[in-house]
Amino acid sequence: MPGAYAVVSCHVDHPLDDRSWRLLAELQERRPSGFRIAALMRPPDLAAGEDEERWVERAREAAARGPVGHHTHFGGPSQARPRAGDDPVARVRAEAAWLGGRGFSPRFFCGGGWYMDRGLAETVAELGYVDCTATEVRPRYLEKDAPRFELDHPAWLTFDGGRLLALPTTHSIGRAAGAMLDPEPLRELVHVYFHDADLRSPARRRALLGALAILRRRRNPSDLEQAADEFAETAPELELSAASRP
């Protein structure tokens, strides 16, 4: 199917946790079922005392294994979505500047807890990122009025003076495991994601590997870089407000 892609990304919430990092590195090196796994990494929280040098070393290792992206926890290491009084735009700008100052130019962005609003989307576009924060369905743990973006296909999200390429994240481990057994045709982009903490669970590792093995039989494996290159040329335009929820 021309223009059909299957990609995998990991939200690296604990980049300094030795066990999680080892398991992720092993998985990336293995390229299960041929998938090159992108690492969407949360930058270190220096106010919380996280080790900057160790993070930089690990991010460079990840970049040698696959695409690397910027994943933000707006409320700190253990709080993915913003808390009252947090400034999501200021945090993303500060993290992007920190990354650039250490020689990193991540292409992809994903907001923690799937948080996204218009102001943040415009900032992400200004920074030159491809966004992976939109989801095809609302995660069950989010309130119905939680700010987020919803898309079931790649699109250029347009707003006054700019646009943002969005490659939605479509399948969690559980949703992927079920969808791969569904005879219905797959969408043009299947984007499976997991968290680094998932790898600590043997059951979740098996579920992920099983879903990818089945997906490999239905779609040639690709990665976020290839998908972004393709959809930058072919994705339709959509007014940003059409993807905004609530």
Rosetta blueprint (number, residue, H / E / L):
1 M L
2 P L
3 G L
4 A L
5 Y E
6 A E
7 V E
8 V E
9 S E
10 C E
11 H E
12 V E
13 D L
14 H L
15 P L
16 L L
17 D L
18 D H
19 R H
20 S H
21 W H
22 R H
23 L H
24 L H
25 A H
26 E H
27 L H
28 Q H
29 E H
30 R H
31 R L
32 P H
33 S H
34 G H
35 F L
36 R L
37 I L
38 A E
39 A E
40 L E
41 M E
42 R L
43 P L
44 P L
45 D L
46 L H
47 A H
48 A H
49 G L
50 E L
51 D L
52 E H
53 E H
54 R H
55 W H
56 V H
57 E H
58 R H
59 A H
60 R H
61 E H
62 A H
63 A H
64 A H
65 R H
66 G L
67 P L
68 V E
69 G E
70 H E
71 H E
72 T E
73 H L
74 F L
75 G L
76 G L
77 P L
78 S L
79 Q L
80 A L
81 R L
82 P L
83 R L
84 A L
85 G L
86 D L
87 D L
88 P H
89 V H
90 A H
91 R H
92 V H
93 R H
94 A H
95 E H
96 A H
97 A H
98 W H
99 L H
100 G H
101 G H
102 R L
103 G L
104 F L
105 S L
106 P L
107 R L
108 F E
109 F E
110 C E
111 G E
112 G H
113 G H
114 W H
115 Y L
116 M L
117 D L
118 R H
119 G H
120 L H
121 A H
122 E H
123 T H
124 V H
125 A H
126 E H
127 L L
128 G L
129 Y L
130 V E
131 D E
132 C L
133 T L
134 A L
135 T E
136 E L
137 V L
138 R L
139 P L
140 R L
141 Y L
142 L L
143 E L
144 K L
145 D L
146 A L
147 P L
148 R E
149 F E
150 E E
151 L L
152 D L
153 H L
154 P L
155 A E
156 W E
157 L E
158 T E
159 F E
160 D L
161 G L
162 G E
163 R E
164 L E
165 L E
166 A E
167 L L
168 P L
169 T E
170 T L
171 H E
172 S L
173 I H
174 G H
175 R H
176 A H
177 A H
178 G H
179 A H
180 M L
181 L L
182 D L
183 P L
184 E L
185 P L
186 L L
187 R L
188 E L
189 L E
190 V E
191 H E
192 V E
193 Y E
194 F E
195 H E
196 D H
197 A H
198 D H
199 L H
200 R H
201 S L
202 P H
203 A H
204 R H
205 R H
206 R H
207 A H
208 L H
209 L H
210 G H
211 A H
212 L H
213 A H
214 I H
215 L H
216 R H
217 R H
218 R H
219 R L
220 N L
221 P E
222 S L
223 D L
224 L H
225 E H
226 Q H
227 A H
228 A H
229 D H
230 E H
231 F H
232 A H
233 E H
234 T H
235 A L
236 P L
237 E E
238 L E
239 E E
240 L H
241 S H
242 A H
243 A H
244 S E
245 R E
246 P L
